[in-house]
């Protein structure tokens, strides 16, 4: 079977939108949201707080996904993209098609990906201790984005963040004073 015929469970796709958070804020992107996530974050904006049993899930081939792309950058999110064994092949196919690739992950599951792919690590260990960040992500991630509610979450990850003060670290939370080293999404 050709890699373009590999099927992935898709929650949704949408094209020609503007990335609204993180390092690439303001960039024109297409989204591929892969289905499934075991982490169960209570604030999940894609419906996986309860495991997502009743959410859309359609098997689509990589070739079908490539055919609908319109923007220079593709964001692969979820759910949790790294639970899908086909993720590396999807990334390679997108890069071969001339697309820039960003992947948003909790970091709880590891797979090796091409170095050209931008990885946004949004750790959730503070919410779901059963899903700690795999150690490889702390050196592989191009950016760290933390969703916080009290500020205590930042202390959980402070020792893991790269020493480079210019490394992109962002956080999401309304009404909180900007933590040192972080910029607000």
N, C-alpha and C positions, 0 to 999 in steps of 0.2 A: 504494500500500500504506500502511495506517495505521501510525504509529510503534509502536503496541502489537503489531503483527504482526511487527516486526523480530525476527530470531532471533540469539541469541548462543550461543557454545559454552560450556556449563556443565560444570565439573568436579564440583561438588556444591553443594547448598544445605542449610542447617539453620536451624531456628527456635528462638526462646525459649531462647537461651543467654546466658551472661554474657561480656562482653568481658573478656579476661584480661590485656591489656597496653595500654600507652599512656595517653593522656589520658582516654579513656572507660572505663578499667578499672572493672569493677563494674556497668556499665550493661547492661540487658537489650537484646539485639540479635538480628537475623536475619542470616545470612551468605549472600552469593551469591559463590561462588568461580568466577571465569571461568577457562576452560581456556587453557593455553598460556603459556609464558614462555621467552625465549631466553637469559636471564641465567645460569642454571645454578649457583646458589649451592650449595656442597657441603652446607650444613646445612638445605636447604629442607625444611620440614615438610609440604609438600603434594606432594612427589614429582617436582619438576621439576629436581632436581640433574642428571639425565641427559637432560633435554629433555622428559620426560614422554610419550614415545611410546606407552607402554602404559597410560596413565591414562584414566579415564573421560572421555568428551567427548560430551555430548548437546546437540543444538541445541534451544533452547527459546525461545518468544516472550516478549516483555516482559509481555504480558498473562498468560501462565501464571505467570511469576515473581511478579507483583503479587498474584495470587489466593492464593498460599500464605503471604504475609507475615503475621506476628502481633505483632511487636515495634515499638515506636515508632522505633527506629533500625535502619538497614540498613547493614551493612558489605560493601562490594564489594572483594574481594581476588582473589587468583589463586593461582598464575600472576601475570601482569602485566596488570591491567585496561586500561591505556592503549594496548595494542596493538590493541584492538578499536574500529573506527570507530563502532560503535553505542553506545559508552559514554556520550557526552553525552546521547543520547536516553533511555537507561536512567535516568540521573540525573534528567533533567527529568521523566520519568514517575513516578519514586519521589517526588520533591518534590511533584508535582501530586497525588499520592495522600496527601499529608500526612505523609510519612515524613521523618525526619532521615537524612541520607546521609553516610557516611564511606567514603573510598576509600584503600586502602593501595597504595602504588606505590614502585618503585625509582627513579622519576623519569627513566628512560632514554628515555621516549617521551612526547611532549607532545600534548595536545588541550585546547582551551579548555572549561571547565566552568562551570556556574552558581556564583556566589559563595557560595551557601548550602551547597554541599557542603564537608564537612570533608576536607582532604587530609592524610594522613599520609605523609610522605616518609621512606622507609627506603632510603637510598642504598647502592648495591652496587658503585660504581666501584672500591673497594679490593679487591674480590674478582674482578671481571670488568671490566678497563679498557676493553674494547670497548663498554661500556654506561655512559658517564658520565651524570651528572645533567644534564638539559636546564636551561639557565640560568633559565628562567621559574619553575621549581619552587622556587627558593630564596626568591622573593618570594611565590609563591602558596601554599606549604605552610602549614598551620595548626599543624603539629607535625613534629618530626624525631625519628625513632627509628632508632638505629644498633645493628646486631648486631656485637658485637666479640669477639675472641678474645685479643688481645695488648694492647690499649690503643693501639697505633700507629694504628689505624683512626680514632680521634678526631682525630688531627693532620691527616689527609687533608681533613677537612671543617671544621675549626675556623674558617678564614677565611671560609667561606660562611654560617655561622650568623647569624641576625639579631642585632643588637646588644642588643635588649631582653632583659634578664636573666630576665624572666618568661615568655619564649617557651617553650612546652613542648618540652623535649629529654629523651628517654629512651634508655636502652640496655638490651640484654639480654646477660647473661653471668654465669655463676655464679662466685662467689669473688673477684670483682674489687672493689677499693676504688672508691667512687663518684667518678667524674670531676667536676671543677668544672663547674658549669652543668647537669649531667645528673642525672636521678633514675632509679632502677632500675625497670624494668617489673615 
